[in-house]
């Protein structure tokens, strides 16, 4: 028995660690530029809070995979009449990241400092909370989402194949890592978490051809600013109309959800109660919700949905460092 356990531990230590990242909605700069922005935000958080463990050096040797669909969402927004200035966007993103990186004490991410961020307002989140059940009752949710988040509406309609195209950006990367039996951390922001959920569901409900003694799973899934608790979104996810035994993804071990105060995209900030049946059916080991204050500013005003504000936050860096050092 001891020899068997030692062999199992040895295999566990030699498994490739793969960190898969997928961004959210909105205008996006070129893939390599956005990926660099994400990596810099994660590295800054690790260097600030976990220097004694190696800081950003913890990411060395990790297979980092950035899944980009910004070209698809940019084209969709352009067709809808929007305009995008990549140069200005990049300058503002860098300014936001510099400001966040200058906060060298994790205590600066508390509410008292968030309250002083310019333009901070809870109105959008309050209106989303208030309006969601009313809009749903009036069957106007599609209209509201199309106006505020056209990419989300296009995704669920599969307008011009947008849903299929975005899933094809993530699905092969995810499936390859599962097929290799990697230790996988999946990090998804906003609409990216919806794409991730659907891709996980598809991967978990397709025939598995593997020599491994167990079904490969994502070790940890971290959702940031996710709309997955929204009633409209839940009713349009993959598997939502399937029998109970097939309704949810079956290939996640830990699901950790981070929602920022006043982020209207995750106005329903808790997913644990919405997906409790996954726990009841032992499809997942844990689902945990965390509430944070996102101090990011865009164009001089508070932007609690901004990805850099999530990625550099002490809560996220703590969960990331824990995964990087585990096993």
N, C-alpha and C positions, 0 to 999 in steps of 0.2 A: 504493500500500500504506500509506504514511504517513497519508494522509487517511482511509483506512478505519479504521486503528487509532485515530486521534484521535476519530472519530465513535463508535467502540465504547467508548472510555474515557469520553467525554462521557455516553453513555447509562448507563454503569455508575455514574457519579457522581450522576446524577439519579434513579436508582431509589429508590423509597421503602424506608426501613428499617422493618421490622415486627418487633417483639418480642412473641411469643406465649407466655404463661405458663399452665400448668395445674397445679393443686395436687394433693395426694395424698389418702390415705385418712384416716379418723378424723372425729370431730366437727368441724364448721367453723362459725365465726360468719358473719354476713351477708356477701354478696358484696363490697360496697363496703368493709367493714371488713377483710376478709382481703386484698383487693387493696391497700389502703393499707399493711397490714403488710408485704406482699411488696415493695412499692415502697420503703418506708422502709429495709428491710434491704439492698436492692441499692444504694440511694443512700448509705447509711452506709459500705458497703465501698468504693465508688468515691471518696467524699470522703476516706477514710482513706488509701488506697493510690495514688490517681491524681489528686491535687489539681493537680499541675503540668499535667496534660492537660485540666483542667476539672472533674474530680470528677463529681458527680451532674449537672452541666450537660451532660455528654455525652449524657444521655438526652433532652435537649430536641430537638424535631423528629423524634423516633422515634415511630412509630405503636405505642403500647402496647396490647396486647389481653390481658385477663385472662379466662381461661375457667374458669367456676365451675360445679361440680356438687354443691356442699356440701348443697344442699337435698335432692338425691336420696339422698346417702349418709346424711345425718341421718335421713331418713325410714326408711331401711333399718335403721339402728342402733336407732332408736326402736321399730320393729316387733319387733326382736329382744330388746327388754326394757331397752335402755339408757336412761340419763337424761343430760341435758345442761344445764349452767348457762352460758349464753353470757356473762353479766356476769363471772363468775369466770374463765372461759377468757380473755376479753379482757384482764383485769387481769394475769393470769399471762403472757400473750403479750407485753404491753408491758414487763413487768418483765424478761423474758428478753431482749428486744431492747435495752432500756436497758443491761443488764449487758454484752451483746456489743458495743454501740456504745461503751462506755467503754474498750474495749481499743484504744488508739490506735496501738499498734505491732504490725505484722503478725507479729513474732516471738512474740507472746503466744499464737499459735495452734499452737504446737509441742507435742510429746508431753509435755514436762515440766510444762506447765501443765494439759494435759488430765488428767494423772494425779491432780491435786488437786481435780478437779470432784467435788462431793458425790455419793455414790451411784453412782459410775462402776463398771460391771461388764461384763465380756466374756462372762458366762455365757450370755445369750440368743443371742449370735452363735455361741458355741461349740456350744450345743445344736442350733442350726439347722444348722450345718456337720455335726455328728455325726449328727443325726437324719434329714436329708433323704434320703440314699440308703436308709436302713433303712425309713423310712415309705413311700418309693416302692416298694420291693420288696414291702412288705406291702399295697400299694394303700390306704394310710391317709392319703395326702397330702391328699385332699379334706377329710377330717375335721379334720386338724390346721390346715389353712388356714382352714376355716370357723370354728374356735374362736379362732384368733389374729387372723385378718384376714378377718372376715365379708364385707367389701365386695369383696375379691378373689375370694372363692368365689362371691359373688353375680354378679360381673362375668362370670366364665367360664361360669356356668350360665345367664346372662342371666335371672336370677330377676326376675320381674315387669317384664321388659324393661329391666333396669338397664344392661346392656351397650349396647344400642341407644341408650338415652336419653343416656348419658354421651358416647358417640361423636358424637351429634347436637349436643352443646354445642361440641365442638372442630372437627368436620369442616367446617362451613360457614365458620368463621373461617380455617382453614387453606387451604381450597380457594379462597376469595376472594383471599388473599394470593398463592397460587400463580398464579391466573388473571391477577393484575396484574403478575406477574413481579417481585414485591418481593424485596428482600434480606431473608431471613427468619432470625431466631434463634428457635428453639423451646426453651423451658426447661420441663422437666417433672419433677415430684417424685413418687416412690413409685408408686402406682397410676396417677397421671397419665402416667407414662412408658409404661405398658402401653396405656392409651387412645391415647396419641400414636403408638405403634408400629402399632397396628391401623389407626388413621386414616391414617397415612402409607402403609401397605400398600394400603389401599382406594384412596386417591387416586392411587397410582402404577400401579395395575392396572386403572384405568378408562380408556376412550377419552379422549384429550386433543384438545380442539378449541382450538387456539391459533395465532396468527399469528407467534409468536416462533420464531426459528431453532433453538431448542433446547427440550428439555423442561424446564419450570420445576421447580426443586428448592429444598429447604430448605438454605440456606447452611450453617448450623450447628445441630446439635441437641445440647443439654446435658441429660443425665439426672442426677438427684440422688437418692441413696438408692433406686436402682431395683432391682426384683426380676427384671429381664429375663434375668439369667444363671441363675436358678433353673430346674432341670430341669422341674419341674411347669409353671411358667409358660411356658417355651419350647415345650412340647408343646401348649399351648392357644392360642398366638398365631395371629392371622390369617395364613394361608399356610403354617402348619406342616405341613399334609398335602398341599400342592400339589406339583407336579413341581418339580424343582430350579431350573428357569429362572424359576419364578414364586413361589418360596418367600419371598423377602425383599423389603422395600421397595426401590424403585429411584429414589427422589427425595430422597436425602440426600447432601450433599457431605462434611460433616465431622460425625462423631459423637464427642462428648467426654463421658466418663462419670466422675462424681465419687462416690466411696463413702467413708463415714466409718467409722473404726475403731469396732467394737462395735455398728454399726447392723445389727440382725438381719434387717431387710428386705432388705438387700443383702449377706447373709452370704457369698455368692459375689460378691466385689467387682469382678471383672474381666469385662467383656463382649467385649473384643477377641478372646479365644480362642474364645468361643462363637459369634461371628459372623464368623470369619475368612474364611468362604466368600464373604461380601459383598465382601471385598477381593480374593480370588482371581478373582472374576467381574467385578471392576472396577465394582461397583455403588456404591461409596463411595470417597472419596479417602483417608480415614484414620479409624481408630477408636482412640481413646486413652483409657486409664484413669488416673485420679488417685486417690490415697489421702490422706485428710485426717483431722484431728481436729476433731470438732464439739463446741464448748464450750458448747452451749446447755443450759440448765437449765429444767425444767418442774416446778412445785410442789416446788422445793427439791432436786431430784435430776437427775442427768445424763440428758439425752435426746438421744443422738447422731443420732437420726433427724429432729430438728426442722428444719423448712424454713428458719427464720431463721438457724440455725447454718450451714446450707449457703450461703444467699444472701449472707451477710455475710463469709464466709470469703475470705481473700486469694486462694486458688486460683480461686474462682468470679469474684471481682471482676476478677482479671487476665484471665481468658478473656472476660468481658463487655466490659472496656475495649478489649481487642484487637479484638473484633468491631465495637464502636462506632467505632473509629478506622480500621478497614481500608477499603480501596477508595478 
